[in-house]
Structures are given as C-alpha cells and as structure tokens.
C-alpha cells in the first residue's frame, strides 16, 4: 500500500517537472504571477497532509489487520 502511494507521488512529481520543462523550452515570455507562492504553499501542504493521512491509515490497517478481519 505504501509502495503504491510512493509510486503515485513520484509519478505526479515527474509529470509536474516534465510540464515545467516543456513550458521553459517553449521560450517566449514567462507568465510571472500566474500562480502565487501562497497558492503553492497551500497545495504542497494539502498534498503532504493527504500523503500523511494515507500513510497513517495504511500503517494502522497493516498493524491491526488480523484484529479488524473479525468485524
């Protein structure tokens, strides 16, 4: 489960890097102010929080899997 989460996060990061590189390679004027630093901070915090919650759930399910199977 954690491997799937890590693989998804890695794939998402690679996609973002490829998109950014393609934007830089196109040349021309760069859209400054297209997205604010505050928005980036909020998105990074939201994604990190989601990954932390998913990881915690995976650990709890892994630890108590035998106990939960009788429910």
Secondary structure, 3 states (H helix, E strand, C coil): CHHHHHHHHHHHHHHHHHHHHHHHHHCCCCCCCCCCHHHHHHHHHHHHHHHHHHHHHHHHHHHCHHHHCCC
